[in-house]
């Protein structure tokens, strides 16, 4: 049986869907991950995924082409060509799966599972009902589940069960040769096999979730002063940021890694210092402890690093709490700008035992 696992957001969202995707594949089914362009590189690393298909969906991705009869028709045609038996639509608590389900239904998918607050009519065959079971007896998907557990609960509601040996944690598998490439990259910077290091990742896909660059630079200097070798990572578009943050105290790998190589660099680290962004979940997927600089624009109960030791920093009572803002609505970005470098050093010491 061919099943579409649909998650149309970014890399971090796709990584958090990993345990659910493994549940879809556990019965020997062929799982096709249908993802947005910002989630492709994560989907390619997920165990259980047989194929990745990119759908740039206009009601999920703000940078997608306009929603027109032509673009919707193209999506219907592409999805119909997959000849899938079923689809499971994975969404966050604030998203509706129904526009996506409509396109899947037009593409001929016979059975569709998703979580929906709104009545789905004939768009869903299996509906998980979000809500607070204490106040809504029809709810079977509690509001405050971590995102990985929410996705797994949606899959379970559709009849898919994780394998008996599956621990439910995040997981990625990198292509052959990736670990060797990461080791060679680090060795070229003077970090040999077994040498300890801490990663600081200053960038974030959403500006409101980033520790300010000057604080990141202070963090690198403070970690260096505490005896840590610090590796600064970033995407090809963040090389100016990583260079400024490394600033003579860190090893700058900005723009030097693919997503898969980044996974292996994170795997080798003692700890990762990062905001609420994709690499935080990638660190969790390779089992590395995380110092999470977490802006409360989204709830940490849902989005904090999952399944690994972590320390949450940032003012969780700040005025931006729960706004889902992409750009900080509060002057000075106090929820994260107020986190001092010393707090990061202490958090790394707590997670690694170094400096305690």
N, C-alpha and C positions, 0 to 999 in steps of 0.2 A: 504494500500500500504506500502511496506517495502522499506525504503530508506537507503542507506549507506552514512554516513557522514565521509569522509576520510580525516584525518589530521594526518600525520605520523611523526610529530616532537616531541617536548617535552611538558611538562605540561603547560608552559606558552602559547605556541602556541595553545594548545587545549582549554585553558581557553578563549583565545581571539576569538575562534570560537563559543563560547557559544551562543551569540545572533543569529547567523546564524542557529545553530542547533535548537534553539527554533522555528525559522521560519519554518524549515522543519517539525517540529512536530505539528505546529499550526493547520494544517488541519486534525488532528486526525491520521496522518501517524505514523507508527512504524519506529523509527530511530535507526539504529545500528551504533554506533561509531566505526569506524575502525581506530585504532591508533597504534603508535609504543609503545614499552615497556616503554619508558620514558614519555609517555603521558597517560598511563593507569589510574593512580590514579586521575588525573584531570578529565578525561572522566567519571569516576565513580561518580563524584559529580555534573555533569551538568544536570540541568533540561531539560527534553525532550528526554533524552537518555534512550531507553528501554533495550539496551544490549551493552556490550563492547567486541570487538574482537581485539586481538593484532596481528599485522602484522609487523615483524621485517624486514623492507624493505631496501634492499641493496643500492638503489640509493638515499635514504634520510638519513639513519643512518649510519655513518661511522663505527660503531661497529657491524653492522649486518653481518650475514653469507655471504659468497661470492655469487655473482649473477651467478647462473649456471642453466642449464635446469632443474635440480632437484628442486632447491629452488623456481624457478619461477613456476614450475609445482605444487609444494605444495601449493603455494599461490593461484594459479588458482583453485585448488580443494577446498581449504578452503572457498574461496569467492563464488564459485559456490554453495556450500552447503547452503549458506545463502538464496539463491533463492530470491534475491532482484529484485525489479522492476526498481529502479533507483539508481544512485549514483551521489553525488556531491563531487568533489575533491577540497579541500581547500589547497592552496599553498600560500607562500609568494611571493613577487614581483620578487625574484631572482630564483625561482624554476619553473621547467617545470612540468606540470601535465601529459604529454603525455606518459611516461613509465608506470605510474600507470594506466592511462586510457586503455592502451593496455592490461594489465593484467585483468582489469575489463571487457573489451570486450571479452577476451578469456573465462572469467568466465560466460559469458552469460548475463551480465547486458545490458538491452535493451536501456536505455537512460542515457547518462552521460553528466554532466555539469561541466565546469571548466573554468578557465581563462588561456589563452595561447597567448603568443606573436607569436609563430610559427604556421604556417598553420597546422591544426590537421588532415586533410583528413577525414577519416571515424571514427576517434577515439573519437570525441566529437559530440554530438547532439546539444548541446547549448554551444556556445563559448562567454565568455566575453573577450573583447579585451583591454588589458592594454595599457596605453600610455597617452600622453598629448593631450586632445581633442583640445587644441588651435592650435596644429601643425599636428594632425592626425585626420581627420574628422571621421575615422572609429572607433576610440577608444571610449569605453563606460565605462572604468574602470580607473579613474584617478590614476596616479602613486603615489601620496602622500597621499592617504587615510590612516588613522589609521587602523591597522590590523583588529580590530573588525569590522570596517565599510567596509573594503575590503571584508571580508568573507561574511558579510550580503549582500553586493552588488552582489556577485557571486550567492548566494542563490536566491536573487530576480530576477536575470537574468534567472535563471532556472524556475521561475514561483512560487516561494515560498514567502509568505508574512507573516511578523510578526503579531502576534495577536494585536488587537486594544489597549490593555492595556499594551503592552510590551514597556518598555522605552528604550530598546536597550542597557542597561548597562550590564556589566558582572555580573554573578550570579552563586552561587553554593548552593547546598542543602546537608547538612551533615546527615549521618545516625542517627537514634534515639539513644540517650544516648551520642552522641559526645560532645555536649555542657556541659553536666554534667561531662564528663571525663576531659574536659579542665579546668573547674572550680576546680575540685578536684586536678588536677596537680598544678595549680597555688596556691591553698590554702595550699598545702603541702610545698610550697616555701614561705609561709607567705603573699600571695597576696589574699585578700578576695574579695567576690563579691562587685563590685562597686569601688574597689580601683583602682586609676589611674595608668597606666603604659605605657611606650613606648617600642616598640619592635625594636631591631637592629638585622638584619639578615646579617651576614658577608660573607657568602658563595655565590658562583655563579656557575652555570653549565659551564660557559665559563670563564676562568681565566682573560681574557682581560676586563671583565665587573665588576670585583670585586674591591671594595675599599681595599687598602692594609691592612693586619691584624693589623699592628701597628697603622694605622690611625683609624681602627675600635675600638681598645682598647682605644685610646685617645678620641674617640667619646663617648664611654660608660662612661668614667671617667668624661668628660665634661658635659654630660647630667645628670649624678648623682650629680655633683657639682651644677647644675642649679636647683636641686630639683626634678628631675624625678626619678621614679623607672624604671629601665631598665631591660627588659627581652631579653636575647640573645638566638636566635633560630638557629637550624641547623639540618642537616640530621644525621643519625647514622655514616656516614663516616666523619663527620665534628666535632666530639667531642673534638679533640685536639684544633681545631681552636676556637670553642666556649668557651672552658675553658680558653684559653689564652686571648680572647677578653673580657670575663666577668671580669676576674682578680680582684676579690674582690669588684668591683663596680657595677656588674650586677648580675642578676639571670640567671644561666646557664640552659637552657632547651635543649642543644644540644643532639640529639639522643633520646629525651624523647617523641616526638610527632609523630603520624602518619600524613599523609597529611591532613586528615579530622580534626584531633585535632588541627593541626597547623592553619587551617582555623578559628577555633573557638578562638584560642589564639589571632590571628590577629584581629578578629572581636571585641574583647574586648579592644583592644589597643586604645589609643588616637591618635597615629600615628605610622607608620612603616618606619624605615630607612633601605634602601635596594638598591642593585644594580639592573641593568636591567636583572632580572632573574625571574623564576617562582613565587616565593613568592611575588614579586611586583604585579603581576597580580592577585594572590590569595587575597592579601590585597584589591585590587580594587574590586574584586568580592564579598567581604563581606562589602564593603562600607567604608573602613578605609583610611584616608588621608595618602599619601606616600611622604616621602622625598626620591627622586630618585637620587641616585648616578649613573649618566648615562654616560657611555663611548660612544663616538660618532662613534664607529666602525659600528653601524647601525643607521639609522636616528630616532631621537626622535619623529618626526612627525608621524612615524608609530608605534613606540614601547614604547612610554612613558605610564605610568599608565593611564588607560582609564576610564573616567566617574566619577572620584573622584578628590577632591582637591589634588594638588601635587605641590611640589617645585622641579625643576630640577637643580641639581648641577653637576659640571664637565665642563671642557673646551670643548665646542662643536666645536671649531675651531682647535683642536689639529691635528697633522700630521696623526694620525690614522683614521681620519674621513672617513667614508664610506668604509673602507677596509674589513669589516666583519671578521676581524682577531679573532681567538680564543685565541691566546697568543699575548700580546701587542708587536707590532713591534717597539716601540719607547723606548729606554733605560730610565728606571726610571718610566715608566707608568705615565707620567705627567698629563694626562687628569683627573685622579682621585687622584693620590698621592698629587696633589697640593691643594686638597680641605681640608681646616683645620677643626678641630673639632668644632671651634666656628661657622663656617658657618652652620653646622648641627644643633647646638643648636638654632641658629637664625631661621632656617627653621622650626624646630619643634615648636618654639614659634609662628611663623607666622601661622602655621596650627592649633594650639590648643589654642592660646591665652594665654598659660602659659608662664610667663616671659616677656610678652610685657609691 
